[in-house]
Amino acid sequence: MWSKVYLVAAAAVGVMALQASPAPATQQKPTSRAPEAVPAHTEQRAVRVLPDRRAAVLPAAETGPFSMLGVTWDDPQSALVGRVEVRTRDALTGAWTEWRRLDGDDGRSEESARRGGTDPLWVGPSNGAEVRIAADADQAAGLPAGLRLDLIDPRAASAPQTGPETVTQGAPGTSAAAPRPAIVSRAGWGADESISPASAVYTPSGKIKAFVVHHTAGSNNFTCAQAPSVIRGVFAYHVQQLGWRDIGYNFLVDTCGTIYEGRKGGVDRAVLGAHTYGFNSQTSGVAVLGDYSTKAPPAAVTSALSKLAAWKLGQYSVKPNTTTTLAAGADGGNYFHKTWKLNASLSFPTIFGHRDGFNTECPGDKLYAALPTIRSQAAAVRTTAAEEADGQASSPTLVAADDTAASDTASHDAAAHGSTPTG
């Protein structure tokens, strides 16, 4: 049975253990200024589990400076099914926040994972924290062992920099049906590559069939200039606290519409991510920084997502406003109470929300509601690219997405079924 965590912050993430070919040779385009890596500082506090294992607490405590946090536990294969809440003390005012609920993975993540954990929550500059956790009433096993509060200080915020761009030689799927949008490199957001020495891994087929949209959830209290700090925080949490090989998302987008490279391996490659449990081997995932449960995404965000999806899907001749069939890499279920077994054939829109493939509220009600617009905009990007190509050639070489596919995809959303087993 698929385990559920009824919490409200960021997307639950995970990945199947897969083998892939090693990364191809790369070269660096020289630039006038390469930003230095910005290492994050981390701190841990034990959360005391009560004798009946039904509850756990960390009393209000002064801590070192931090801006992001998460709750983790010993066994990455164990589930925390219950309610996790935190509150923090503002480093500037000394005021304590209201209690905030954390969303949580069920413990399944990458093969390299050392710990299970909730998703990280950006709280802004803070120097104190308190935690309370309660297991759901029907959970006989109680809470997992080794509960811990992990605090991350990603250091000073910085605006996106134009760092060296990695150019992959001989990369497959580079003939796209839409132009590649501007993407800030990992060096541009200050990735500390020393904490993630593992080489890139690619999808077994070397392709993707769909594009998954997430939000990082929890908070919108940061500026676009602070986006690199938020990304470094997510990166440090995934790698240093959970033991993943790299940040889970393939791409990230801030509220100003700036697109950032996520997991290493080349933005023009089918890099195996860790963002949608059971479907990572066939998809690419993008996380929008912020919480879109009640806030509608700005036009800059939907525009960036549509351009990114049109280009990335177009590399593999996938239309952005139709559906595709994915094979489930694990037993699972989604937000709409659909369940499936390993290897089941499931129908998804080629641009779908995390909640379609996992039991989570991600990417938030408002961003999920914007997906039909994003698909239409992505199709329009492809149409424009095709028209421009037609103007430069005697015969068309690109085919625009059709309206029938868009109608089919819209019906899929309207039915609110998420993913439907087809076999």
Secondary structure, DSSP 4 states (H G I P E B T S, - for coil): --------SS----------PPPPPEEE---S--PPP---EEEEEE-EEPTTSSEEEEEEEEEEEEEEEEEEES-TTS---EEEEEEEEETTT-PBPPPEEPPB--S---TT---EEB--EEEEEEEEEEEEEEE-TT-TT-SPSS-EEEEEE--S-------PPEEETT-TT---SSPPPP-B-TGGGT--GGG--SPP-B-TTS--SEEEEEE--S-----GGGHHHHHHHHHHIIIIIT--SS-S-SEEE-TT--EEE-SSS-TTS-B--SSSTTTGGGEEEEEESS--SSSPPPHHHHHHHHHHHHHHHHTTT--TTSEEEEE-SSSEE-TTS-EE-TT-EEEEESEEEHHHHSSS-TT-HHHHHTHHHHHHHHHHHHHHHHHHHHTTSSS----PPPHHHHHHHHHHHHTT--SEE--
